[in-house]
């Protein structure tokens, strides 16, 4: 790892730790995006802490997903299904709560391309 100035490394480290903290919350709250936050944390740790990057990559729960993305830009089938179902549930909840049509349209304008991106990623070396 090339050494960045201490202040910049500290900021990357703090952002990485914040991403991990919010990602852990996302494990329990269905609409908080755990995996993208962990990917961002890995990006931050790559600029600040070899030890924390290695911890993320070796973590039994997070590591395989992060390494699949880092090495193959791949998303496991189960993760794809869960992500698309969560997006559909979010739209369904918005409709059920009686949100205005423009809110649903904005939500779908964001979520449909995201779902398309997720679904079109490879499933990894075993998928």
C-alpha positions in Angstrom: 0.0 0.0 0.0 1.3 3.4 -0.9 1.4 5.7 2.1 -1.0 8.6 1.9 -0.5 11.6 4.2 -1.6 10.8 7.7 -4.7 13.1 7.7 -6.0 11.6 4.4 -5.3 8.1 5.6 -7.2 8.9 8.9 -10.2 10.2 6.9 -10.3 7.1 4.7 -10.0 4.9 7.9 -12.9 6.8 9.6 -15.1 6.5 6.5 -14.3 2.8 6.3 -15.2 2.2 9.9 -18.4 4.2 9.5 -19.4 2.1 6.5 -18.8 -1.1 8.4 -20.9 0.2 11.3 -23.8 1.2 9.1 -23.5 -2.1 7.2 -23.8 -4.1 10.4 -27.0 -2.1 11.2 -28.1 -3.1 7.7 -27.9 -6.8 8.6 -30.9 -6.1 10.9 -32.7 -3.4 9.0 -33.9 -4.7 5.6 -33.6 -1.5 3.6 -30.0 -0.5 4.6 -27.7 -1.8 1.9 -25.1 -4.0 3.6 -23.0 -5.2 0.7 -22.5 -1.8 -1.1 -21.4 -0.3 2.3 -18.9 -3.2 2.8 -17.6 -2.7 -0.7 -17.1 1.0 0.1 -15.4 0.1 3.4 -13.0 -2.2 1.5 -12.3 0.7 -0.9 -11.6 3.0 2.1 -9.5 0.4 3.9 -7.4 -0.2 0.8 -6.3 3.4 1.2 -5.8 3.4 4.9 -5.4 0.0 6.6 -4.0 -3.2 5.2 -5.0 -4.9 8.4 -8.7 -3.9 8.2 -8.8 -4.7 4.5 -7.4 -8.2 5.2 -10.0 -8.6 8.1 -12.9 -7.8 5.8 -11.6 -10.1 3.1 -11.0 -13.0 5.6 -14.3 -12.4 7.4 -16.3 -15.7 7.2 -19.6 -13.8 6.4 -18.5 -10.8 4.4 -15.3 -12.1 2.8 -16.6 -14.4 0.1 -19.0 -11.7 -1.2 -16.3 -9.0 -1.3 -13.7 -11.3 -2.9 -16.2 -12.4 -5.6 -16.8 -8.8 -6.5 -13.1 -7.8 -6.2 -11.9 -10.7 -8.4 -14.8 -11.3 -10.8 -17.3 -8.4 -10.4 -19.7 -11.2 -9.6 -22.8 -11.4 -7.3 -24.0 -14.7 -6.0 -27.5 -15.8 -7.2 -28.9 -15.8 -3.7 -27.7 -12.2 -3.2 -29.2 -11.1 -6.5 -32.6 -12.7 -5.6 -32.6 -11.1 -2.1 -31.6 -7.7 -3.5 -34.4 -7.7 -6.1 -36.9 -9.0 -3.6 -35.9 -6.2 -1.2 -36.4 -3.6 -3.9 -39.7 -5.0 -4.9 -40.8 -5.0 -1.2 -39.8 -1.4 -0.9 -41.9 -0.4 -3.8 -44.8 -2.6 -2.5 -44.5 -0.9 0.9 -44.5 2.5 -0.7 -47.7 1.6 -2.6 -49.3 0.0 0.5 -48.7 3.2 2.5 -50.5 5.2 -0.1 -47.5 7.4 -1.2 -48.2 9.8 -4.0 -47.6 8.4 -7.5 -44.6 10.6 -8.1 -42.8 9.1 -5.1 -43.4 5.6 -6.5 -42.2 6.7 -10.0 -39.0 8.3 -8.5 -38.4 5.1 -6.5 -38.8 2.9 -9.5 -36.6 5.2 -11.7 -33.8 4.5 -9.3 -34.5 0.9 -8.4 -35.2 -0.6 -11.9 -31.7 0.3 -13.3 -30.1 -0.9 -10.0 -31.9 -4.2 -10.2 -31.0 -4.5 -13.9 -27.3 -3.9 -13.0 -27.4 -6.5 -10.2 -29.2 -9.1 -12.3 -26.8 -8.8 -15.3 -23.6 -9.3 -13.2 -22.0 -12.7 -13.4 -22.6 -15.2 -10.6 -18.9 -15.9 -10.0 -16.6 -18.8 -10.7 -19.1 -21.4 -9.3 -22.2 -19.7 -10.7 
